Amino acid sequence: MIDTIVLSLTPDTYQISEPDKFKPSARALLSQNKEARMHYSSIISKQNGTKKELLKGIYKPHLTLAYHRGVHGAIELLLKVELSLPKLLYGNNFNELQYKDFKTITNKLAATLATMGVIVTAQTLTHAPVLAIHYSKNIPLTDGSTPYHYISKIKEANVRLSLDTNQTDYRNEGHSYKWHCNSYEVVFYDKIKDLEKAKQSSKRAMEKDNELQQHLFKKFQKRHKLEFLRMEVRLNKRVKIKQLFKTLNIAANLTFKKLFKPAIARKVLLHYLDQLERNRSPLLNFKAVDDKAFLAQISFNNPTITPKQAMMMLGFKRALEAAPLRELKTIIGKNKPQSWYRLINDTNKITLPMMHNPFKEIRKCIEKFKTNKLIKGKNS
């Protein structure tokens, strides 16, 4: 479902009742004097929950008050509200949201904002424009497998996120993997391991505000065959949301209520899982007893293959076992990229025997999209 969301509120939809709760104080930004407003237009006032509050189970949104160009083009004093919805409702995001939670969330958000000196109605929040949204799914692993196993398979994919500058981030000893682009990110990580990393340093964790969930770590130390692999698609710009929705034929206004739909979350997550699977060489899933058996199987399943092509597939498979595709491309494909992509295309055309799909459990969990309510947090 949805985890993080960023809402944009225009001056006519909110009231700041306690400007001094912002740092620096929002008084200058709220000044009715036009000259004063122009002078302070470069100021950004913020308000966040403290670490002490998080450790007590008190979760608050991250607020930013500043002059920006709004979704309709006018430069206004916009209030940006960023928060994790399940953390607001449950005090953790191991529990996942359902569509029926929407009214409860908007009411609780309005009440929480009031304690922060911001007056806004639940109705206003319902129809607020969305600037960014993170769709996510917790994938419980109860068969003895680990997130590390899946992340190592994900790392082998040769994902090209075109149009945006992109990079990969394989960190925390292989317990997380991220494709980072200018306007979006696709992230896989071990949720329990992330709690452990956050205990050492919040900068090492994939999540914000992990202090809120630290009390759960002791519970997980007693678990038996229970791990959580988390997948997130972080759409960090409004233009990216529009572009993706057009590709996926999703017709929805970019407002809080319209985007709070499990069907949209499911479609977005499956789109990037499909992309992952398409860009991971099928040769990686084909296991043979030895090289001789591999050549025999390749020849049997591809009657028109030439000896040169068969030997090329064997060499490519051996290379893939030594280094991931992205690394191989850097080593041997950078001088003649056209030849590299021709090799990839030829590989994908090869018919192989029945193979194990390493992402079968991930896909099954996302397709079913069953809501996980596994942890009872401080707020639930």
ABEGO torsion letter per residue (X at the ends): XBBBBBBBBBAAABBBABAAABOBBAAAAABABAAAAAAAAABBBBBBBBAAAAAAGBBBBBBBBBBBBBAAGBBBBBBBBBBBAAAAAAGBAABBBBAAAAAAAAAAAAAAAAAAGBBBBAAAAAABBBABBBBBBBBBBAAGBBAAAAAAAAAABBBBBBGBBBBBBBBGGGABBBBBBAABBBBBBBAAAAAAAAAABAAABABBGAAAAAAAAAAAAABBGBBBBBBBBBBABAAAAAAAAAAAGBBBBBBAAAABBAAAAAAAAAAAAAAAAAABBAAAABBBABAAAAAAAAAAABAABBAAAAAAAAAAAAAAAABBAAAAAAAAAAABAAAAAAAAAAAAABBBBBBBBAAAAAAAAAAAGBBBBABBBAAX
